Amino acid sequence: MVISVKQTALHDVHVDMGAKMVEFAGFHMPLQYSGIIDEHLTVRKHVGIFDVSHMGDLIVEGPDAEDFLSYILPTDFSKVKVFKATYTAFANHRGVLIDDTIVTRLAEDKFLIVPNAATTDLIYHWIFSLAGGYNVKVSNVSKDFSCLAVQGPDAEKTLQGLFDYDLSTVKFFEAAYAKINDLNIKKNSLTSDCALISRTGYTGEDGFEIIIPNENVKDLWYRILDAGKEFGIKPCGLGARDTLRMEKGFLLSGQDFHPHHEPRTPLEAGISWIINWEHDFIGKSRLLELKKEKKYDLFRGIILKDRGIPRHGDKIYINDEQVGYLTSGTMSPVLRVGIGLGYVKRPYIKVGTEVEVEIRKRRVKAEIRKPRLV
């Protein structure tokens, strides 16, 4: 059986620009251009641009859209205003995380859901399977749209001249339809004749994510690179995206949690704040039990005190007792030390707790921190 690897609309652009390409979540994607550390620090200090078109785009619309999403997600969408983006997560009836996502309310009866690339089809079918009895329409428009993430302190200055819209009015986790100067976008079901721009990202820096039809994305990519020259903009790949999110303690779906090989609840994964307990939702009863017992492991950060680069699966010890393990690990370009994210038994989650991480059969001194390490 031949399994084809998908390509984004910018695939040939990445290749022509000299990106090192890898397969990721079924897509042929750029891992790096100038180098992971260089791209990482460019985003932290100035501005970088990422092609994140491998992410999904699902539309849920109809008279019951608000009630439906409030039932299948732990977020109460009656409290979410139009053009507000919300970080939330899908959990099954046992409260176990399936995928995390951002849901943007585009109208009173219309929502955009952005699942992770590897789970787009899974989440689409999950939503569709639960829609019976609700007056909603569920659409997967992922193949028709691209998304660019422009991230860093100079992101707004880079983009402002390209848009016929005051980007300073788009606040953190808000969205807007914005016209791009002299760029003709055909009217469509998701972005109308505009781009959909939101002040969101996966780097922990200020920035925007721009959804646009595939046929317009090359034009916009080059416009952004040209506009960002004065700020030192660089194209960035998946490598820097991963180290950037690790420094900020952001979860990686499929690695830091997975419904089968890493079954974790929002409570364990440290995102209990996404839950609105006052409404009914899938998995609520089990999560209430866990909340009451308060015996679950907790997602924590680790900073090494000695040399070493921790990786996924490395065990965490206090003396000879294993108290946890890492689900992610890297060398922090900002801190210049090894960092990790993972799960720690509740008695040992206090910030400052001294531990050891076993890296290639060698114990390295480390310290427990909150997931946000930078």
C-alpha positions in Angstrom: 0.0 0.0 0.0 1.4 3.4 -1.0 0.7 6.2 1.4 1.0 9.6 -0.3 2.5 12.5 1.7 0.5 15.7 1.5 1.9 19.1 0.6 0.9 22.6 1.5 0.4 25.2 -1.2 3.8 26.7 -0.3 5.7 23.4 -0.6 7.6 24.3 -3.7 8.4 27.7 -2.3 10.0 26.1 0.8 12.1 23.8 -1.5 13.2 26.6 -3.7 14.2 28.7 -0.6 16.5 25.9 0.6 14.5 24.6 3.5 15.4 21.2 5.0 12.2 19.2 4.4 10.8 16.3 6.6 7.6 14.4 6.8 5.4 15.5 9.7 1.8 14.5 10.4 1.4 13.2 6.9 2.8 16.4 5.3 6.1 17.3 3.7 7.1 20.3 5.8 10.1 22.6 6.4 12.1 21.5 9.4 14.5 24.5 9.2 16.0 27.2 7.0 18.9 29.0 8.5 19.0 26.7 11.6 16.7 26.0 14.5 18.5 28.1 17.1 18.9 31.1 14.6 15.2 30.9 13.7 14.2 30.5 17.4 16.1 33.6 18.5 14.8 35.6 15.5 11.3 35.0 16.7 12.1 35.8 20.3 13.9 39.1 19.4 12.3 40.2 16.1 9.9 38.4 13.8 9.6 35.1 11.9 7.1 33.6 9.5 5.9 30.0 9.6 3.8 28.0 7.1 1.3 26.2 9.4 -1.1 25.2 6.6 -0.9 21.6 7.7 -3.3 22.5 10.5 -7.0 21.7 10.0 -9.9 24.0 9.3 -13.3 22.8 10.4 -16.5 24.9 10.3 -19.5 24.2 12.6 -22.5 26.4 11.9 -26.2 26.4 12.4 -28.8 27.4 15.0 -27.5 24.9 17.5 -23.8 25.5 17.0 -23.3 27.2 20.4 -25.1 24.5 22.4 -23.5 21.7 20.4 -19.9 22.9 20.9 -20.6 23.6 24.6 -21.6 20.0 25.0 -18.7 18.3 23.1 -16.0 20.7 24.6 -15.5 21.7 28.2 -15.8 25.4 27.2 -19.2 27.1 27.6 -19.5 29.0 24.3 -22.5 31.0 25.5 -19.8 33.1 27.2 -17.7 33.6 24.0 -18.3 36.7 22.0 -18.1 37.0 18.2 -14.5 37.2 16.9 -13.1 35.8 20.1 -10.7 32.9 19.8 -10.7 30.3 22.6 -8.1 27.7 23.5 -9.8 24.5 24.5 -9.6 20.7 24.0 -11.6 17.7 22.9 -11.9 15.0 25.5 -13.7 11.6 25.4 -16.4 10.3 27.8 -13.6 9.3 30.2 -12.3 12.8 30.2 -9.1 11.8 28.3 -7.7 14.4 25.9 -8.1 13.6 22.2 -6.7 16.9 20.8 -6.3 20.5 21.8 -7.5 23.3 19.5 -8.4 26.9 19.0 -12.1 27.7 18.3 -12.9 31.1 16.9 -16.5 32.4 16.9 -17.1 34.0 13.5 -20.8 34.8 14.0 -23.5 34.0 16.4 -24.1 30.7 14.7 -20.7 30.0 13.1 -17.4 28.7 14.6 -14.0 27.8 13.2 -12.2 24.9 14.8 -8.4 24.4 14.1 -7.4 20.9 15.1 -3.8 19.6 14.8 -2.6 18.2 11.5 -2.4 14.6 12.6 -5.9 14.7 14.1 -7.9 16.7 11.6 -9.8 13.7 10.2 -10.2 12.1 13.6 -11.7 15.3 15.1 -13.9 15.9 12.0 -15.4 12.4 12.4 -15.7 12.8 16.1 -17.6 16.0 15.8 -19.8 14.6 13.0 -20.6 11.4 15.0 -21.9 13.6 17.9 -24.0 16.0 15.8 -27.1 13.9 15.7 -30.1 15.7 17.2 -28.4 19.1 16.8 -29.3 21.5 13.9 -25.7 22.1 12.8 -23.6 21.6 9.6 -20.0 20.4 10.0 -17.6 21.1 7.1 -14.0 20.2 6.6 -12.4 22.9 4.4 -8.8 22.2 5.3 -7.7 21.4 1.8 -8.8 24.8 0.5 -7.0 27.1 2.9 -3.5 28.0 4.0 -2.4 29.6 7.3 0.7 31.7 7.9 1.9 32.4 11.4 3.9 35.7 11.8 5.4 35.7 15.3 7.6 37.9 17.3 7.8 41.4 18.9 7.9 43.0 15.4 5.0 41.0 14.0 2.4 43.9 14.1 4.8 46.4 12.5 5.7 43.9 9.8 2.1 43.2 8.8 0.3 46.6 9.3 1.3 48.1 6.0 -0.1 45.1 4.1 -3.6 45.3 5.6 -6.4 47.8 5.1 -7.2 47.3 8.8 -5.8 48.6 12.1 -4.2 45.5 13.5 -3.6 47.2 16.9 -7.4 46.8 17.5 -7.1 43.0 17.3 -6.3 42.1 20.9 -4.8 38.9 22.3 -6.9 35.9 21.2 -9.2 38.0 19.1 -9.8 37.7 15.3 -11.1 39.9 12.5 -11.8 39.8 8.7 -9.1 42.0 7.2 -8.6 43.2 3.6 -5.1 42.8 2.2 -4.1 45.8 0.1 -4.3 45.1 -3.7 -4.9 41.4 -3.2 -8.0 40.0 -4.8 -9.5 37.2 -2.7 -12.5 35.4 -4.1 -15.5 35.2 -1.8 -15.5 31.9 0.1 -17.2 30.1 3.0 -14.5 30.8 5.6 -12.8 34.2 5.0 -15.4 35.9 2.7 -13.3 38.2 0.4 -10.8 38.9 3.1 -8.1 37.2 5.2 -9.1 35.9 8.6 -6.5 37.2 11.0 -6.2 36.3 14.7 -3.7 37.4 17.4 -2.7 33.9 18.3 0.3 31.6 17.9 2.3 28.7 19.3 5.5 30.5 20.2 4.6 32.5 23.3 5.4 35.8 21.5 3.1 38.4 20.2 2.0 37.5 16.7 -0.8 36.7 14.2 -2.1 33.7 12.3 -3.6 34.5 8.9 -5.9 32.1 7.1 -6.3 32.7 3.4 -7.3 30.7 0.3 -4.5 28.6 -1.2 -4.5 30.5 -4.4 -3.5 33.7 -2.5 -0.9 32.4 -0.1 2.2 32.6 -2.2 1.6 36.2 -2.9 1.1 36.9 0.8 4.1 34.9 1.8 6.4 37.0 -0.4 4.7 40.3 0.7 5.3 39.5 4.3 9.0 38.6 3.8 9.5 41.8 1.9 7.7 43.9 4.5 9.7 42.3 7.3 13.1 42.9 5.8 13.7 46.0 7.9 13.0 44.0 11.1 15.2 41.0 10.1 12.4 38.6 9.4 13.3 35.0 8.6 11.3 32.0 7.4 11.1 29.4 10.1 10.4 25.7 10.3 8.9 23.1 12.6 12.2 22.7 14.6 12.0 26.3 15.9 8.3 26.0 16.4 8.9 23.1 18.7 11.7 24.6 20.8 9.7 27.9 21.1 6.6 26.1 22.4 8.6 24.0 24.8 10.2 27.1 26.4 6.7 28.4 27.0 5.3 25.1 28.3 2.8 24.5 25.5 1.4 21.0 25.0 2.1 19.1 21.8 -0.8 16.9 20.8 0.2 13.3 20.2 3.3 13.6 22.3 2.5 15.3 25.6 -0.9 13.7 25.5 -2.6 11.1 23.3 -5.8 9.2 23.9 -4.0 5.8 23.6 -0.3 5.9 24.4 -0.4 9.0 26.7 -4.0 9.1 28.0 -4.2 12.3 30.1 -7.0 14.6 31.2 -7.1 18.4 31.1 -6.4 18.3 34.9 -3.3 16.2 34.5 -2.1 18.2 31.5 -2.3 21.5 33.4 -5.1 23.1 31.4 -7.9 22.8 33.9 -8.6 26.5 33.3 -10.2 25.6 30.0 -13.1 24.0 31.9 -16.3 25.8 32.6 -17.7 23.6 35.3 -21.2 25.1 35.4 -22.4 23.5 32.2 -22.8 19.9 31.0 -20.2 18.5 28.7 -18.7 15.2 27.6 -16.4 13.7 30.3 -17.6 16.1 33.1 -18.5 13.4 35.6 -15.2 11.7 35.4 -13.3 15.0 35.6 -15.3 16.0 38.7 -14.2 12.7 40.4 -10.6 13.4 39.6 -10.8 17.0 40.7 -12.3 15.9 44.1 -9.7 13.1 44.6 -6.8 15.3 43.5 -4.4 12.4 43.3 -3.5 12.7 39.6 0.0 13.4 38.2 0.6 17.0 36.9 2.3 18.4 33.9 5.5 20.2 35.0 8.6 21.7 33.6 12.2 20.6 34.2 15.4 22.6 34.1 18.7 20.8 34.2 21.4 22.0 36.5 24.2 20.1 34.7 25.0 19.5 31.1 22.7 17.3 29.1 19.8 17.4 26.6 16.7 15.6 27.9 14.4 13.8 25.5 11.0 12.2 25.4 10.8 9.2 27.7 13.6 10.2 30.1 12.7 9.2 33.7 12.7 11.6 36.6 14.0 10.4 40.0 14.4 11.5 43.6 17.0 9.2 45.1 16.0 5.7 43.7 12.3 6.5 43.3 10.9 7.3 39.9 8.6 10.3 40.4 7.8 11.1 36.8 9.0 11.1 33.2 9.4 13.5 30.3 7.2 13.7 27.3 9.2 16.5 25.6 12.8 17.7 25.9 15.3 20.0 24.2 18.2 22.4 24.7 16.7 25.9 25.4 18.2 28.5 23.0 17.3 31.3 25.4 18.3 29.7 28.7 21.2 27.6 27.1 20.4 24.7 29.3 18.5 21.5 28.9 14.8 21.7 29.5 11.9 19.3 29.6 8.2 18.9 30.0 6.4 15.9 31.5 4.4 14.4 34.3 5.3 14.3 37.9 3.6 12.5 40.8 1.6 14.9 42.9 3.8 14.8 46.1 6.7 16.1 44.1 5.2 18.9 41.9 6.3 21.8 44.1 8.5 24.4 42.2 12.1 24.1 43.2 12.0 20.4 44.1 15.4 18.9 43.3 15.3 15.8 41.1 17.5 13.9 38.7 16.7 13.1 35.0 18.1 9.9 33.6 19.6 10.7 30.2 21.2 7.8 28.4 21.7 5.9 31.7 23.3 8.9 33.3 21.6 10.8 36.1 21.6 14.6 35.7 20.6 17.1 38.4 17.5 19.1 37.7 14.8 21.1 39.2 11.0 21.1 39.0 9.4 24.2 37.5 6.0 25.3 36.2 5.7 24.4 32.5 6.4 27.9 31.4 10.2 28.0 31.6 10.9 31.2 29.8 
